Amino acid sequence: MNQHQLMIPADVYETMVRHGDSCLPFEGCGLLAGIDYEILSFWPFENEIKSDRRFFVNKRVVSATLDQINQRNENVIAIYHTHPSTAPVPSSFDLASHADQNIKMLIVSYKFTTPKAKCYDIAGKSYRECPFFIKPTS
């Protein structure tokens, strides 16, 4: 395993996928937080615009969540969102809306029978896939 490869515990991954499924037919979204490249917690949000192509969360909700993450001595590692009917590839809107290139983008697609997730490093209008590892939960 690459030392910079994101590690997501299986229970956190499954919770995230279930959250996305519960948001269908709209996009789901949330934050993945932890230390370095190890995810320790999932912070689901409600998509306030109820869209299958976009997500929006009020700034106050995001700020309150960031405070809770900081209290746990964790950092936001990735922003997660879903694509209800398209592949897990960043759209031009996703790229334009991604505010911090130090935070990864994780997309879960429900286009397929089994949800498919991919993670990306984002830099302006370009992206690079960064594989992640699902760590078995003990």
C-alpha positions as CSV (number, residue, x, y, z in Angstrom):
1,M,0.0,0.0,0.0
2,N,1.2,3.5,-0.9
3,Q,2.0,5.6,2.2
4,H,-0.2,8.4,0.7
5,Q,-3.1,6.1,-0.1
6,L,-6.3,7.0,1.7
7,M,-7.4,4.3,4.2
8,I,-11.1,4.1,5.0
9,P,-12.4,1.7,7.6
10,A,-15.0,-0.7,6.2
11,D,-17.7,0.5,8.6
12,V,-17.2,4.1,7.7
13,Y,-17.2,3.3,4.0
14,E,-20.5,1.3,4.3
15,T,-22.1,4.1,6.3
16,M,-21.2,6.5,3.6
17,V,-22.5,4.3,0.8
18,R,-25.8,3.8,2.8
19,H,-26.1,7.5,3.3
20,G,-25.7,8.1,-0.4
21,D,-28.3,5.4,-1.1
22,S,-30.8,7.1,1.3
23,C,-30.4,10.4,-0.6
24,L,-31.5,8.9,-3.9
25,P,-32.7,10.1,-6.4
26,F,-30.8,13.2,-5.3
27,E,-27.0,13.7,-4.7
28,G,-25.8,13.0,-1.2
29,C,-22.8,14.7,0.3
30,G,-20.6,14.9,3.4
31,L,-17.1,15.1,4.8
32,L,-14.6,12.4,5.6
33,A,-12.2,13.3,8.4
34,G,-9.2,11.8,10.1
35,I,-5.5,12.1,10.6
36,D,-3.0,12.1,7.7
37,Y,-4.4,9.6,5.2
38,E,-6.5,7.6,7.6
39,I,-10.2,8.3,7.7
40,L,-11.7,8.1,11.2
41,S,-15.1,9.7,10.8
42,F,-17.9,10.4,8.4
43,W,-20.0,13.5,8.6
44,P,-23.2,13.3,6.4
45,F,-24.9,16.4,5.2
46,E,-28.4,17.0,3.8
47,N,-28.3,18.3,0.2
48,E,-30.5,21.4,0.7
49,I,-31.3,21.8,-3.0
50,K,-32.6,18.3,-3.6
51,S,-30.9,18.0,-7.0
52,D,-29.6,14.9,-8.8
53,R,-26.8,17.0,-10.4
54,R,-25.6,19.3,-7.6
55,F,-25.4,19.6,-3.9
56,F,-25.5,22.5,-1.5
57,V,-25.0,22.8,2.3
58,N,-25.5,26.0,4.3
59,K,-22.3,27.6,5.4
60,R,-23.5,27.6,9.1
61,V,-24.0,23.8,8.9
62,V,-20.5,23.3,7.4
63,S,-18.9,25.6,10.0
64,A,-20.6,23.8,12.9
65,T,-19.4,20.4,11.5
66,L,-15.9,21.7,11.0
67,D,-15.9,22.8,14.7
68,Q,-16.9,19.3,15.8
69,I,-14.2,17.8,13.6
70,N,-11.6,20.1,15.1
71,Q,-12.7,19.2,18.6
72,R,-11.9,15.6,17.8
73,N,-8.4,16.7,16.6
74,E,-9.1,15.5,13.1
75,N,-8.9,17.2,9.8
76,V,-11.1,17.1,6.7
77,I,-9.4,14.7,4.3
78,A,-12.1,14.4,1.6
79,I,-15.4,15.8,0.5
80,Y,-17.7,13.1,-0.5
81,H,-20.7,13.3,-2.8
82,T,-22.7,11.0,-5.0
83,H,-23.6,10.7,-8.7
84,P,-27.0,9.1,-8.7
85,S,-27.0,8.1,-12.4
86,T,-23.5,9.0,-13.8
87,A,-20.0,7.5,-13.4
88,P,-17.9,8.4,-10.4
89,V,-15.9,11.0,-12.4
90,P,-15.7,14.7,-11.5
91,S,-17.9,16.9,-13.6
92,S,-16.8,20.4,-14.8
93,F,-19.1,21.8,-12.1
94,D,-17.5,19.5,-9.4
95,L,-14.1,20.8,-10.5
96,A,-15.1,24.4,-10.5
97,S,-16.8,24.1,-7.1
98,H,-14.0,22.3,-5.3
99,A,-12.6,25.0,-2.9
100,D,-9.4,23.4,-1.5
101,Q,-6.9,21.3,-3.6
102,N,-5.5,19.9,-0.3
103,I,-8.8,18.1,0.3
104,K,-9.6,15.0,-1.8
105,M,-12.9,14.5,-3.7
106,L,-14.6,11.1,-3.2
107,I,-17.5,10.3,-5.5
108,V,-19.9,7.3,-5.1
109,S,-21.8,6.4,-8.2
110,Y,-25.2,4.6,-8.1
111,K,-25.2,4.1,-11.9
112,F,-24.2,0.5,-11.5
113,T,-25.9,-2.4,-9.7
114,T,-23.2,-2.2,-7.0
115,P,-22.2,1.4,-6.0
116,K,-18.8,2.3,-7.3
117,A,-16.5,4.8,-5.5
118,K,-13.5,6.7,-6.8
119,C,-11.2,9.3,-5.1
120,Y,-9.4,12.2,-6.7
121,D,-6.9,14.9,-6.1
122,I,-8.2,18.1,-7.6
123,A,-6.1,20.9,-8.9
124,G,-8.0,23.6,-10.7
125,K,-9.7,22.1,-13.7
126,S,-7.7,18.9,-13.6
127,Y,-8.0,15.8,-11.5
128,R,-6.0,12.7,-10.8
129,E,-7.4,9.5,-9.4
130,C,-5.9,8.4,-6.1
131,P,-6.8,4.8,-5.2
132,F,-8.0,4.2,-1.7
133,F,-8.0,1.1,0.6
134,I,-11.0,-0.1,2.5
135,K,-9.6,-1.3,5.8
136,P,-11.4,-4.3,7.4
137,T,-13.1,-3.2,10.6
138,S,-12.0,-5.3,13.6
